[in-house]
Amino acid sequence: MGGSRLGRVRGALGARSRREKAAGLAAVALMASAPFGGLERVAEDPPRSLVTAHAIRIGPYDVTFQRAYRVKQYLGAQLEPWATMPVKPSSESRRLLVVEVDVTNAGRRPEYGHTLTKAVSIAGAEKVDNWGGPSTRPSLIYRADGSAAGVLGPGLTHRLALVVEQPAAASSQRATIRVSKVRYVGKGGLASNLDEDYWLILDDTARQGTVSISAAPAAVTR
């Protein structure tokens, strides 16, 4: 009886040893394949297309990209052009690329406009040294008068524009736009040590597409 028990113990140890060897060999194979992509993360789903005149969700906003154009300065489409200062590039050797967007805050609370400007990037933008340091992030302005758009109220559609600087010699006929994925982080999650919840801009691309660059409307160039 003692012999049969000893045999079972030896068998179990032998089986475990074989499993451990197999696991070790698998680990070695995985490390060996690392230079060839063995340790790379699983590929993300390809980004969806961005199409003009169709609303897409970016964080708390439903955003519709309308049109794009270049101007030396943006005067706004308000009835009293002297009411606000024009939006100008940082130097005369640059032009403004204006991408008109209609933005609806689909939530129940006011939201910051920088959630949108952090999530959207426009190819060909030159860096502008603002208070936050050199950046290619677009500015967000009201189309009516060119004033900065800060907090956007809920349930309202805001007529806005994303603005970046480009070289005066820029001649591309389409603006390439990339939209990052945006995730809501609520209290009790990653934001448990913060005073309020927020929208997290991810590195992954959610949407990508182009908007035709047309002639600027007379109302903003007069």
Salt bridges, closest charged atoms under 4 A:
GLU20 OE2 - ARG16 NE 3.97
GLU44 OE2 - ARG41 NH1 3.90
GLU44 OE1 - LYS181 NZ 3.86
ASP62 OD1 - ARG57 NE 2.60
GLU100 OE1 - ARG67 NE 2.95
GLU100 OE1 - ARG143 NE 3.70
ASP102 OD1 - ARG143 NH2 3.17
ASP102 OD2 - ARG159 NH1 2.91
GLU111 OE2 - ARG109 NE 2.84
GLU126 OE1 - ARG94 NE 2.81
GLU165 OE1 - ARG94 NH1 3.05
ASP197 OD1 - ARG109 NH1 2.80
ASP204 OD1 - ARG41 NH2 3.12
